[in-house]
Amino acid sequence: GAGGFTLFVPSEEQQESGLYSRRYLEAQLAVALGGRVAEELVYGADEVTTGASSDLQRVADVARRMVTQWGFASDTLGATAWEGPQGTGFNSPKMASEATQERIDAEIAAVVTRAYETVKQTLATNRALLDELAETLVERETIGFDELQALVSAHAAQLPQGTSAATSG
């Protein structure tokens, strides 16, 4: 089983439209990286577990799609889709040269690195909240939205600019 599970539910409007903003996608990356970064901060890099493996797969998928399918690297790669919905696997047409593929890979890495650094800074800045949340989860295994909101408010958590405790589209 998973060491932790994060459910990130899009709004009803987003589910119906299938449209996601850059802010929403970056928030998804941050949520997915949160467990791994928290382990690093609390236990140190040498004690990080495999618990976040499915979250890391989600990070790779979302970041790749942001760059290759949704045009969120238009400043470096142009506003184009470099892959179809199924990626560039077997029997898929090759849409980018080897040089462009290297630029795509670099941009995906940059997207993930920016998200990782944002999460690390946010959790380090709010370490007391992280520790109390971890204690609560060890005791009870789950926490509801309202209780999480109350903890965030109680700690006067400092969130990255342009976000709220309940980021939406």
N, C-alpha and C positions, 0 to 999 in steps of 0.2 A: 504494500500500500504506500500511499504518498505520505511523506513526512508533514506536509502541509497542503492545503488546498485553497486556492483563491478563485472566487467566482466573480467575474467582471461582466455585469449584465448591462447591455446597451439600453438606452431609453426605448420606449415603444415606438416613437417616431423614427429613431434610427433603425430599429428592426424592420419597420415597414418600408422605409426608403432604401436601406442598404447603403446609405451615405454616411461616411465617417470623416470628421475633420482631422487635420494634422494634430491638433491639440488632443483630441480623443485618442488617436493612435499612439501618440507619445505617452499619454497617461497609461494606456494598456502596457506599453513597454516598461514603464516605471513600476506598475503593479507587479508585473511578471518578474522583474528583477529584484523586487523588494526582499523576498525571502533569502535569496543568495547573498545580497549585500548585508542584510541583517546578521546572517551567520558570520560573515567576514568581520563585521564590527564587533560582535559579541565574543566570538570564539577565536578569531584570528584566521588568516588565510590557510594555515596548515590543518585546521580542523573543520573546514567546510565539507559538507556531506553531499551526497548525490540526490538529496531531497528535492532540489529545484530542477531536476532534469527535464520534466515536462514543461515547466515554465520557460526554461532556456530554449527549448524547441519552439515554443510559441513566440519568443523574442525573435529568433532567427526567421520564422515564417512571416511575422508582421513586418519586420525591418526589410526583408527582401521584397515583399509585396509593395511596401511604401516606395521603394526605389525603382523596382522593375515593372510594376503594373499600374501604380497610381500617380506617377509623376512627381513625387515629393523630393526629387533630386534635380529639379528643373534648372537650378542655378549651375549645376556641374555637368549634367547629362542631357539637358534639354527636356522639354515637356513631351515625352514620348513613353510608350510602353515597350519595354525591352523583352518582355516575356508575356506569354498568354496565361490564362488562368491556371493551366496545368504545369507552368514552369517551362523548363527547357529539357525535359526528360526524353526518354526513348520515343522516337517517332515524332518529336516536336521540331518544328523548323527552328534553325539557328537564326536569331534575330540580331545578334551583336558579334562584332569581330572579337578576336582574342584581346586586343588592346582595350576595347570598350568594356569587355567582361571584367578586365582588371580594374577599370574605373568604377564599374558597378560594385565589385567586391569591396573596393576601398570606401565607397560611399555607404554601403551597408554597415561596414565596420564603424564608420564615423557616426552613423545614426545610433548604433548600439552603445558606442562609447559615450556619446552625449547623454543618453538616457541613464547609463550606469553612473556617470559622474553626478548627474542631478539627484539620483536616488541616494548615492553615498553622502553627498552634502546635506540633503534633507534629513536623512536618518542620523547623521552625526550631530547636526544642529539640534535635533529633537531626541537626543539619547535618553533622557528621562522618560519620555513618552514611550519610546521603543522598549525600554526595560519594563515599564509597567504593563504594557501590552503583552510582552513575552510572558511575564508572570501570570497574567490573566489566562492566556492561552494554555500554559502548562497546567494550570489548575482545572480549567473547564473545557479546553480543546476548541471551543468556538466563541465567537463574539458577534453580536448583532450590530446592525448599522447604527441604531440609536445610541447604544452603549459606546461604540467607537467614536461617534460624534461627540459624546459627552467627555470622553477621555481627551480627545483632540482639543476641545474647548478648555478643559481644566488645565491643560498644560500650555495653553496659548501657543499651540504649535505654529512654527514658522514654515509655511509652505512655499514652494518655488513660485516666482512671479507668474501671474496669469492662470493660477489654479485655485481651486477651492477644495475643501475636504470632500466634496461630492462632485468631482469633475464630470461634466457632461459635454456632449457634442459641440 
